[in-house]
Amino acid sequence: MSHHTRFQGSLRAYFLCGLLSLCGAAFTRSGEQEAGPSIVPDEKIQSLISRAVILVKDEVDADARTALKSLNDMAARIPEVLAPQLIYHSLHSSDETSALGSIVLMGHLGTKWESQMRQALIPFLEMSDKKAVDEVSMWLHGIDSHKNPSPESNVLYYRETLLRQKKTPPAGLVDYVFDISPSRALLLLGEIYSKEPKFGNWPRDLMWSDHVVTTVGWRASNRFLQEGDLEKARKELDHLSKHEGWYARRYVVEILGGVPRFHGTWGNPKLGTPEIIERLTKDSHPLVRERAKLLK
């Protein structure tokens, strides 16, 4: 088996796993947002992509290899131009070869040019087209998980963007980091919105609340629940639902909402009292309020 064939097979499995992880999403996008960016197909780039995906069927096709070389060059120099074109091609794949080729191609470019492709894709989490946003989320999840499958670590890739935009946090990116790991999103945003942001300096009160909630979650998932555990978790969630930071209140919504698309964290809607849920659905911040309206 050639190196290229092994490479193709591993990336195919890797990114198909990312695709399957989208199943069972608990929520749609949140927030009252204006129409975000859109993707306009570029005929020349789409032609390059269509030629490059032929490598899925014929790994020695000279024209396909030339096209792949051009795409590699674009990923290195102008990823903000190439990334949305890859998303467009994937969304509009008309046959199995094209669809699978898109997965393998993004796997190759996303892992070889990880940082460039991630930064180029982030703005497209703000698109109004949910199907397109799900596609972007899938590719980001695949890129993030390439070196480190730990959801907690992967949230940290987005610190600089969230810090830079803290005055108007982007709804799509907020959705994404909470989908990856509500616990780490809570702590990271708590640090970002503190008086003196410093990487890794998580607010200790939030650390304790999350510890209590996730400990009870682990016990519930593994049938070690003890008397009074649910009440302890509910007390922490009630406290956080009144927290001054919107991110803490959003965390409560995520926990009550159950299991979002990526992180697999335990969540229990029974922990939400009518008072907590009503408080969240009337929250002053749209990134809390709109998500909370989706609680069952």
PEWO-V628990 format. One record per residue. RES is the residue in one small letter. PHI is phi in whole degrees, 0 to 359 (NA if undefined). BURIAL is + if it has 16 or more other ideal C-beta (glycine too) atoms within 10 Angstrom, else -. D_FIRST is the distance of its C-alpha to the first C-alpha in Angstrom with 2 decimals. Layout:
# PEWO-V628990
RES|PHI|BURIAL|D_FIRST / RES|PHI|BURIAL|D_FIRST
This chain:
# PEWO-V628990
m|NA|-|0.00 / s|287|-|3.81 / h|302|-|6.69 / h|296|-|8.35 / t|294|-|6.41 / r|297|-|6.80 / f|301|-|10.17 / q|297|+|11.07 / g|293|-|10.63 / s|293|-|12.62 / l|292|+|15.19 / r|300|+|15.60 / a|294|-|16.52 / y|299|+|18.57 / f|280|+|20.67 / l|292|-|21.14 / c|298|-|22.66 / g|299|+|24.93 / l|295|-|25.91 / l|294|-|26.81 / s|292|+|28.84 / l|285|-|31.22 / c|294|-|32.47 / g|83|-|35.86 / a|300|-|37.30 / a|275|+|40.88 / f|228|+|42.31 / t|264|-|42.26 / r|298|+|42.89 / s|247|+|46.16 / g|94|+|48.92 / e|266|-|51.22 / q|249|+|49.32 / e|286|-|50.08 / a|303|-|47.50 / g|272|+|44.70 / p|294|-|42.42 / s|230|-|40.86 / i|246|+|37.97 / v|256|-|38.88 / p|296|-|36.00 / d|257|-|35.62 / e|302|-|34.92 / k|292|-|33.13 / i|291|+|30.84 / q|299|-|30.11 / s|294|-|29.20 / l|299|+|26.77 / i|297|+|25.10 / s|299|+|24.99 / r|286|+|23.29 / a|292|+|20.72 / v|291|+|19.60 / i|297|+|18.51 / l|301|+|15.20 / v|298|+|14.42 / k|266|-|14.62 / d|222|-|13.90 / e|286|-|11.97 / v|251|-|13.66 / d|298|-|17.10 / a|296|-|19.48 / d|295|-|22.11 / a|294|+|19.90 / r|293|+|18.70 / t|296|-|22.40 / a|296|+|23.39 / l|297|+|21.00 / k|298|-|22.49 / s|295|+|25.93 / l|292|+|25.23 / n|300|+|24.07 / d|296|-|27.34 / m|293|+|29.31 / a|298|+|27.84 / a|282|-|29.04 / r|263|-|32.40 / i|226|-|33.53 / p|299|+|31.58 / e|293|-|34.75 / v|273|-|34.43 / l|286|+|30.73 / a|306|+|30.39 / p|295|+|32.85 / q|291|+|31.36 / l|294|+|27.98 / i|297|+|29.97 / y|300|+|31.87 / h|297|+|28.85 / s|297|+|27.31 / l|292|+|30.70 / h|249|-|31.14 / s|296|+|27.78 / s|258|-|28.83 / d|212|-|25.76 / e|296|-|22.62 / t|299|-|20.32 / s|295|+|22.75 / a|295|+|23.15 / l|293|+|19.51 / g|297|+|19.04 / s|297|+|22.00 / i|296|+|20.59 / v|295|+|17.33 / l|295|+|19.54 / m|294|+|22.10 / g|298|+|19.60 / h|294|+|18.42 / l|290|+|22.02 / g|291|+|23.60 / t|270|+|21.73 / k|285|-|21.84 / w|240|+|25.48 / e|306|+|26.51 / s|296|-|30.23 / q|297|+|30.82 / m|290|+|29.27 / r|299|+|31.04 / q|297|+|34.38 / a|288|+|33.95 / l|276|+|33.30 / i|309|+|36.14 / p|301|+|38.98 / f|277|+|37.42 / l|290|+|37.93 / e|266|+|41.53 / m|293|+|41.02 / s|279|-|43.30 / d|279|+|40.61 / k|298|-|39.35 / k|298|-|36.23 / a|293|+|35.29 / v|297|+|36.16 / d|299|+|33.94 / e|294|+|31.03 / v|299|+|31.84 / s|300|+|32.16 / m|298|+|28.75 / w|294|+|27.12 / l|298|+|29.31 / h|299|+|28.44 / g|295|+|24.72 / i|296|+|25.45 / d|298|+|27.91 / s|277|+|25.72 / h|299|+|22.77 / k|270|-|24.36 / n|218|-|26.90 / p|286|-|26.94 / s|286|-|30.67 / p|301|+|32.78 / e|299|-|35.75 / s|288|-|34.11 / n|293|+|32.67 / v|301|+|36.19 / l|293|+|37.16 / y|300|+|35.07 / y|256|+|37.82 / r|300|+|40.84 / e|298|-|41.74 / t|295|+|41.68 / l|293|+|43.77 / l|294|-|46.14 / r|294|-|46.62 / q|248|-|47.42 / k|296|-|49.34 / k|289|-|52.47 / t|225|-|50.73 / p|300|+|47.59 / p|290|+|45.02 / a|301|+|44.85 / g|297|+|41.22 / l|291|+|40.02 / v|299|+|42.44 / d|303|+|41.03 / y|296|+|37.50 / v|291|+|38.32 / f|288|+|40.38 / d|294|+|37.60 / i|292|+|35.26 / s|201|+|37.85 / p|303|+|41.59 / s|297|+|42.47 / r|288|+|40.92 / a|297|+|42.06 / l|302|+|45.57 / l|291|+|45.61 / l|296|+|44.06 / l|292|+|46.49 / g|299|+|49.29 / e|293|+|48.62 / i|298|+|48.37 / y|268|+|51.68 / s|284|-|53.49 / k|296|-|56.30 / e|229|-|54.30 / p|302|-|50.55 / k|214|-|48.55 / f|307|-|44.88 / g|85|-|44.48 / n|272|-|48.20 / w|290|+|47.95 / p|299|+|51.35 / r|291|-|52.34 / d|293|-|54.08 / l|289|+|50.97 / m|301|-|48.90 / w|292|-|51.36 / s|301|+|51.49 / d|295|+|47.71 / h|300|-|47.63 / v|298|+|50.19 / v|296|+|48.51 / t|287|+|44.98 / t|296|-|46.38 / v|297|+|48.18 / g|299|+|45.07 / w|298|-|43.08 / r|296|+|45.93 / a|295|+|46.15 / s|294|-|42.44 / n|252|-|42.56 / r|60|-|45.99 / f|246|-|47.83 / l|299|-|50.18 / q|249|-|53.59 / e|300|-|56.97 / g|93|-|57.57 / d|298|+|53.92 / l|297|+|53.80 / e|293|-|57.11 / k|296|-|55.86 / a|295|+|52.84 / r|297|+|55.09 / k|297|-|57.53 / e|295|+|54.90 / l|293|+|53.66 / d|297|+|57.26 / h|297|-|57.84 / l|293|+|54.76 / s|292|+|55.76 / k|251|-|58.85 / h|295|+|57.09 / e|290|-|57.99 / g|273|+|54.36 / w|302|+|52.77 / y|294|+|49.38 / a|290|+|50.90 / r|291|+|52.28 / r|295|+|48.96 / y|304|+|47.31 / v|300|+|49.78 / v|301|+|48.80 / e|297|+|45.11 / i|294|+|45.96 / l|290|+|48.29 / g|283|+|45.81 / g|95|+|43.37 / v|252|-|39.61 / p|291|+|38.36 / r|288|+|34.87 / f|249|+|32.93 / h|283|+|34.77 / g|71|-|35.53 / t|290|+|38.83 / w|298|+|41.55 / g|213|+|44.32 / n|223|+|47.44 / p|297|-|49.64 / k|291|-|52.43 / l|286|+|52.93 / g|272|+|54.27 / t|286|-|58.00 / p|305|-|59.69 / e|293|-|61.15 / i|296|+|57.82 / i|296|+|56.21 / e|297|-|59.28 / r|299|+|59.34 / l|288|+|55.73 / t|288|+|56.17 / k|251|-|59.14 / d|301|+|57.51 / s|285|-|58.51 / h|259|-|54.96 / p|298|-|52.89 / l|288|+|49.62 / v|261|+|51.23 / r|300|+|53.49 / e|293|+|51.15 / r|292|+|48.44 / a|295|+|51.14 / k|295|-|52.36 / l|268|-|49.16 / l|293|+|49.98 / k|279|-|50.78
